[in-house]
Amino acid sequence: MKNKSADEIVINAFKKATKIFLDEISKSRITIINPEPSKKGKEYQKKQDNFLKKCPKTLDEAVNILFKEFKKRNKKRELKFIKSFKNGYAFAIAVHREHGMRIRNDFGMWIPNEPLLKSCDTSHPDDASTKIHEKLWDKIIKEM
């Protein structure tokens, strides 16, 4: 049997921890769900407008929604995974694809949710979800 290098061991442990985190987070859903487009035109626009009314308008509001969801789950493995990062940016990069996509969709950033994007000081949903994850990481580290 071939001995694994320290780098391989760390990478495999990171992959496993990331999978555990994403499995746990995918079990819960944010209560705001973007409506599926049934018809284009006024009816669709009305659905989008109603959906955006339910979405967070500020960075703090978005972080508080996610933090509340996190506290409901209160999984020790998930908390250990989050605390394993040096900073919020590293955490944001690790969860950008799956959890970030869920945030961008559920918070209506592609519609676009202009107030939330502006609050995140960006015009791009990817950058906004990164800022939300960074601030969420800070809040979890400080309060848990």
N, C-alpha and C positions, 0 to 999 in steps of 0.2 A: 504494500500500500504506500502510495506516494505521500510524503509529508507536505502539508499545506504551509505556505508562507504566512507570515503574520498579516500581510496585506489581504490575502485571500480569506483568512479567518475573519478579519474585520469587515470586509465587503460582504461576506455571506451573513454575518450577524446583522449587519445593517439592512440587507435585503429582507431577512426574516422579520426584523422589528418593523420595517416599513409595511410588509404584508399584514402583520398582526394589526397595526394601527388602521390601515385602510379597510381591513375586514370589519373591524369594530365600528368605524365611522360610517361604513356603508349600511350598517344595520339600522341606523337612525336616519331620519329624514327631517330636513327643515320643513316647517309647516307651510311655508310659502312655496307653491309650485307654479311654475310658469305655464300658462294655458297653452294647449296645443292649438295651432291655427286650424280652424274648421273652415272658414271662408275668408277670403281676402276682402278688403274694402272696409266699410264703416263698422260692420259687426266685429271684425277682427281687431280693428283699432280700438273699439270700445273694450274688448276683452283685455287688450294690452294695457290700456289706461287703468282699468280696474285692478289689474295685476300689479302695476307699478305703485298704486296707492298703498298696497300692502307691504311693499318692499322697504327695506331700511333706506333712509335718506342720507345718513352720515356714517363715517368710518366707525365712530363709537357705537352707534346703534347696531351696525352689522356685527361688530365684535361681541357686543352684549348678547345678541341672539345666539351666536355660535358658542359663547362661554356658557350660557344657560343650558344649551343642548349638551355640552361637554359635562357639566356638573350633574345633569340627570343620569348620564351613563356612568360617570365616576369609575372608570375601569383603571385598575392599578397598572396593568400592562401598557395601556394607552398613555398614562401619565409618565411612566418610566421612559417610554419612547420619546415623548415630547421633551422631557428633561435631559435626554441624551444629546441634544443639540447645543452648540456653543452660543447660538444666537437665533433670533427669530427669522433672519434671512435664510439660514441653513435649513430650518424647519420648513419655511415657505417653499424652498426649492424642492425638498423631498416630497412634499404632498401636492405640488403644483398641478400635476396632471389630473389625478382623480378627484381629490377633494377640492382643488381649485376650480376645476370645471363645474363641479356641483354648485359651488358658491356663485360662480359667474352666471350660471343658468338660473338658479333659484332666486338670486337677487336681481335678476333682470338686467344685467349689465350689457347684454348684447342688444337690448331693445333700442336704445341704451337708457340706463338709469342715470341720467345726467347729474342729479344732485349727489348721488353716491360717488360717482366718478370724480366730480369736482371736489368733494370732501376728501377723497384720497389723493388729490392734487395730480390727477392724470386724466387722460382722455381714453386710455386703453384698458379694457377689462382685465387683461392678464396682469398688468401692473397693479391695478386696484386689488385684485385677489391676493397678490403678493403682500401688499401693504396690510391687508386685513389679516393675513396669516401671521405677519410679523407682530402686529399689535396683539393678536390673540395669544401668541406664544408669550409675550411679555406679561399679559394679564394672568395666564395660567401659572407661570413661574412665580409671580408675586403673590398670588392668592391661594395657591394649592399647596 
